[in-house]
Amino acid sequence: MNYLIAVYPNRLQALSAFTALEKESLPREQISILGEGYKTADDYGIIQPNLQSKNNVKRLAYWLVPCGFIAGFTLIFFTNIEIITASNAINWITGGLLGAFFGLFTTFCFGRNVKSAAVNKDAWLYRQRLNSGKYLIFFHGTEELVNKATSILHSFQGEDVLV
């Protein structure tokens, strides 16, 4: 699936471009206008902060829980601290489980609050343009349809047409 994003400074130009795409019999369900009075960035799903925070938690848990287990296990193994008065193996496993628990705790404390550096920067630029009162037209389809839409949208002299 190919995408085309066009930026227009005002509502009239965006609506004219949208109408031109419809007149060329491009599928209406593949065209979206974002801006005041139309879809928002959240409606369209440009940036989904909840999804990003869930991904951060998963990514941190993937590393911190096993590393916490290994660290807890190793600490008890080398220091011979008795957590439970039982065999050494149970103490080592208990230390590992405590380490894994603290790794998981750290994941939930920091994973939702840390902003991902790998966030799509283009998405933030689109959101900033929407916040400044501009309008975006998103089109998705086959390469042939995107090329057709690109030639149509270039004639409306938008600020950017990105394929």
C-alpha positions in Angstrom: 0.0 0.0 0.0 1.4 3.4 -1.0 0.6 6.7 0.7 0.3 10.2 -0.5 0.1 13.2 1.8 -0.6 16.8 0.6 -0.5 19.9 2.8 -2.7 22.9 2.0 -2.7 26.3 3.7 -6.4 26.7 3.8 -9.7 24.8 3.8 -10.8 26.0 0.3 -7.7 24.6 -1.4 -7.9 21.3 0.5 -11.6 20.9 -0.4 -10.9 21.8 -4.1 -8.1 19.2 -4.2 -10.4 16.6 -2.6 -13.2 17.3 -5.1 -10.7 17.0 -8.0 -9.7 13.6 -6.7 -13.3 12.5 -6.5 -14.0 13.8 -10.1 -11.2 11.6 -11.4 -13.1 8.6 -9.9 -10.5 7.8 -7.2 -12.1 5.7 -4.4 -13.5 8.1 -1.8 -12.8 5.7 1.1 -9.1 6.0 0.3 -9.1 9.8 0.6 -9.1 11.6 4.0 -9.0 15.3 4.9 -7.5 16.2 8.2 -7.9 19.6 9.7 -10.5 21.8 11.5 -14.0 20.6 10.7 -12.7 17.3 9.4 -10.8 14.4 10.9 -8.2 15.1 13.6 -4.7 13.6 13.9 -6.0 11.3 16.7 -9.0 10.2 14.6 -6.8 9.2 11.7 -4.2 7.6 14.0 -1.1 9.6 13.0 0.3 9.5 16.5 -1.2 7.1 19.0 0.3 7.9 22.4 -1.4 5.0 24.2 0.0 2.5 21.6 3.5 4.1 21.9 3.4 3.8 25.7 2.3 0.1 25.5 5.2 -0.5 23.1 7.6 1.2 25.4 6.4 -1.0 28.3 6.7 -4.2 26.2 10.2 -3.2 25.0 11.4 -2.4 28.5 9.9 -5.6 30.0 11.5 -7.7 27.3 14.9 -6.6 28.6 14.4 -5.7 32.3 12.5 -8.8 33.5 15.1 -11.3 32.4 18.0 -9.1 33.3 16.4 -8.5 36.7 16.1 -12.2 37.2 19.7 -12.8 36.3 20.9 -10.0 38.5 18.9 -11.2 41.5 20.0 -14.8 41.0 23.6 -13.8 40.7 23.5 -11.5 43.7 22.1 -14.2 46.0 24.4 -16.8 44.4 27.6 -14.9 45.2 26.7 -13.3 48.5 24.9 -16.3 50.0 22.2 -14.0 51.5 19.4 -16.1 53.0 16.0 -14.8 51.9 14.2 -18.0 52.8 15.6 -20.5 55.2 15.6 -23.4 52.8 18.1 -24.9 50.3 20.5 -22.7 48.4 18.7 -23.4 45.1 15.4 -22.1 46.4 17.2 -19.0 47.7 18.8 -18.4 44.3 15.5 -18.7 42.5 13.8 -16.5 45.0 16.5 -13.8 44.5 16.0 -14.2 40.7 12.2 -13.8 41.1 12.6 -10.7 43.2 15.0 -9.3 40.6 12.5 -10.0 37.9 9.7 -8.4 39.9 11.7 -5.2 40.4 12.5 -5.2 36.7 8.8 -5.4 35.9 8.1 -2.7 38.5 10.6 -0.5 36.9 9.1 -1.2 33.5 5.7 0.0 34.6 7.1 3.1 36.5 9.2 4.4 33.6 7.8 2.7 30.4 4.7 4.8 30.2 6.5 8.1 31.0 9.5 7.9 28.7 9.0 9.4 25.3 10.3 7.1 22.6 13.1 8.6 20.5 12.1 6.4 17.6 8.8 8.2 17.2 8.1 8.9 13.5 9.2 12.5 13.2 7.0 13.1 10.1 4.0 12.3 12.2 4.9 15.1 14.6 5.4 17.5 11.7 2.0 16.7 10.3 0.5 17.3 13.8 2.2 20.6 14.0 0.9 21.6 10.6 -2.6 20.7 11.7 -2.2 22.7 14.9 -1.1 25.7 12.9 -4.4 25.6 11.0 -3.3 23.8 7.8 -5.2 20.9 6.1 -3.8 17.6 5.0 -5.1 15.2 2.4 -4.1 11.6 2.9 -4.5 9.2 0.1 -3.6 5.5 0.1 -3.8 3.0 -2.7 -1.9 1.1 -5.4 1.2 2.7 -7.0 -0.8 3.5 -10.1 -3.6 5.3 -8.1 -1.1 7.2 -6.0 0.7 8.4 -9.1 -2.6 9.6 -10.6 -3.5 11.4 -7.4 0.0 13.0 -7.2 -0.4 14.6 -10.6 -3.8 15.9 -9.7 -2.7 17.3 -6.3 0.4 19.0 -7.7 -1.9 21.2 -9.8 -3.4 22.7 -6.7 -0.1 24.2 -5.5 -0.2 22.9 -1.9 2.7 23.5 0.4 3.9 19.9 0.1 3.0 16.7 -1.7 4.8 13.8 -0.2 4.6 10.3 -1.6 
